């Protein structure tokens, strides 16, 4: 099965004269990117069936993990996104009846965001379905392959090339 996207084939073709190790490194990187893109595409479609995006799902999960109540700023901080992004996500979730915004009991200038019963029910159903789906992605790997993949991904993520941006000339 060809796992590379068309754009990656074009770039690899341009490397026909490059050393074999360079071509292999680029091909492996493209395979990783293609697999991640495929997972993201299918994930988006699956979540959209429930009127969710990855961001909206993350908000619900973060609220649940915090015991069901956080401020918009706390959500933005925990999810490492802007307050404007959080506001947009909360607007949609509130419109769908999955969260409530309330004035904070201690400081009326602040808002407190909480899950509604509908939000909890949705999260419970979608989370179980999501975990099952992720399991099917990984089911073809035995424990040795899973361990090797984990170690490999950790090493790739720790690459100095990913930690530091190159200086501009």
C-alpha positions as CSV (number, residue, x, y, z in Angstrom):
1,X,0.0,0.0,0.0
2,X,1.3,3.4,-0.9
3,X,1.0,5.6,2.1
4,X,2.6,8.8,0.7
5,X,0.6,11.7,-0.5
6,X,1.1,13.0,-4.1
7,X,3.0,16.1,-2.9
8,X,5.5,13.8,-1.2
9,X,6.1,11.7,-4.3
10,X,6.9,15.0,-6.2
11,X,9.5,16.0,-3.6
12,X,11.0,12.5,-3.5
13,X,11.3,12.5,-7.3
14,X,13.3,15.7,-7.0
15,X,15.7,13.8,-4.8
16,X,16.5,11.2,-7.3
17,X,20.2,12.2,-7.4
18,X,20.5,12.7,-3.7
19,X,22.4,10.2,-1.5
20,X,20.4,7.1,-0.5
21,X,20.5,8.0,3.2
22,X,19.0,11.5,2.5
23,X,16.2,10.0,0.3
24,X,15.5,7.4,2.9
25,X,15.3,10.0,5.7
26,X,12.9,12.2,3.6
27,X,10.8,9.2,2.6
28,X,10.4,8.1,6.3
29,X,9.5,11.6,7.4
30,X,6.9,11.8,4.6
31,X,5.5,8.4,5.6
32,X,5.1,9.7,9.2
33,X,3.5,13.0,8.0
34,X,1.1,11.0,5.7
35,X,0.0,8.7,8.5
36,X,-0.6,11.6,10.8
37,X,-2.5,13.5,8.2
38,X,-4.7,10.4,7.5
39,X,-5.4,10.0,11.2
40,X,-6.3,13.7,11.5
41,X,-8.6,13.6,8.4
42,X,-10.6,10.5,9.7
43,X,-10.6,12.0,13.2
44,X,-12.2,15.2,12.0
45,X,-14.9,13.3,10.1
46,X,-15.7,11.1,13.0
47,X,-15.9,14.0,15.4
48,X,-18.0,16.1,13.0
49,X,-20.7,13.4,13.1
50,X,-21.2,14.6,16.7
51,X,-20.9,18.3,15.8
52,X,-17.5,18.4,17.3
53,X,-14.0,19.5,16.2
54,X,-10.8,18.4,17.8
55,X,-10.8,21.8,19.6
56,X,-14.3,21.5,20.9
57,X,-13.7,17.9,22.0
58,X,-10.5,19.0,23.8
59,X,-12.5,21.7,25.7
60,X,-15.1,19.1,26.8
61,X,-12.3,16.7,27.9
62,X,-10.5,19.5,29.8
63,X,-13.6,20.6,31.6
64,X,-14.3,17.0,32.6
65,X,-10.8,16.4,33.8
66,X,-11.0,19.6,35.9
67,X,-14.2,18.4,37.6
68,X,-16.5,20.1,35.2
69,X,-15.7,23.8,35.8
70,X,-13.0,26.2,34.6
71,X,-12.6,29.8,33.5
72,X,-12.0,30.6,29.8
73,X,-8.4,31.7,30.7
74,X,-7.8,28.4,32.5
75,X,-9.0,26.5,29.4
76,X,-6.8,28.6,27.1
77,X,-3.8,28.0,29.4
78,X,-4.3,24.3,29.7
79,X,-4.9,23.8,26.0
80,X,-2.1,26.2,25.0
81,X,-4.4,28.2,22.7
82,X,-5.4,31.8,22.6
83,X,-8.3,33.2,24.6
84,X,-9.9,34.3,21.3
85,X,-9.9,30.7,20.1
86,X,-11.4,29.5,23.4
87,X,-14.1,32.1,23.1
88,X,-15.1,30.8,19.6
89,X,-15.1,27.2,20.7
90,X,-17.2,28.1,23.8
91,X,-19.7,30.0,21.7
92,X,-20.3,26.9,19.6
93,X,-20.4,24.5,22.5
94,X,-22.9,26.8,24.4
95,X,-25.0,27.2,21.3
96,X,-25.3,23.4,21.1
97,X,-26.1,23.1,24.8
98,X,-23.0,21.3,25.8
99,X,-21.6,24.0,28.2
100,X,-22.9,26.8,30.4
101,X,-21.2,30.1,31.0
102,X,-21.8,31.6,34.5
103,X,-20.5,34.5,36.4
104,X,-17.9,33.3,38.8
105,X,-19.3,33.1,42.3
106,X,-16.2,34.8,43.8
107,X,-15.5,37.4,41.1
108,X,-18.4,38.5,38.9
109,X,-16.0,39.9,36.3
110,X,-14.9,36.4,35.6
111,X,-16.8,33.6,33.9
112,X,-17.0,30.0,35.0
113,X,-17.6,27.4,32.3
114,X,-19.3,24.1,33.2
115,X,-20.5,21.0,31.3
116,X,-24.2,20.5,30.9
117,X,-25.9,17.1,31.2
118,X,-26.0,17.0,27.4
119,X,-22.3,17.8,27.3
120,X,-21.5,15.1,29.7
121,X,-23.6,12.6,27.8
122,X,-22.0,13.5,24.5
123,X,-18.5,13.3,26.0
124,X,-19.1,9.9,27.5
125,X,-20.4,8.5,24.2
126,X,-17.8,10.1,21.9
127,X,-14.9,9.4,24.2
128,X,-15.7,5.6,24.3
129,X,-16.1,5.6,20.5
130,X,-12.9,7.6,20.0
131,X,-10.9,5.2,22.2
132,X,-12.3,2.2,20.3
133,X,-11.4,3.8,17.0
134,X,-7.8,4.6,18.1
135,X,-7.5,1.0,19.2
136,X,-8.4,-0.2,15.7
137,X,-5.6,2.0,14.3
138,X,-3.1,0.3,16.5
139,X,-4.5,-3.3,16.4
140,X,-2.2,-4.4,13.7
141,X,0.8,-3.8,15.9
142,X,2.0,-6.3,18.4
143,X,3.5,-5.2,21.7
144,X,7.0,-5.2,20.4
145,X,6.1,-3.0,17.5
146,X,4.1,-0.7,19.7
147,X,7.1,-0.3,22.1
148,X,9.4,0.3,19.1
149,X,7.1,2.9,17.7
150,X,6.8,4.7,21.0
151,X,10.6,4.8,21.4
152,X,11.0,5.9,17.9
153,X,8.5,8.7,18.1
154,X,10.0,9.9,21.4
155,X,13.4,10.1,19.8
156,X,12.1,11.9,16.8
157,X,10.2,14.4,19.1
158,X,13.4,15.1,21.0
159,X,15.4,15.9,17.9
160,X,17.3,19.1,18.3
161,X,16.1,20.0,14.8
162,X,12.6,20.2,16.2
163,X,13.5,22.0,19.3
164,X,15.4,24.9,17.9
165,X,14.4,27.1,14.9
166,X,17.3,27.8,12.5
167,X,18.7,31.3,12.6
168,X,17.7,33.6,9.8
169,X,20.5,34.7,7.5
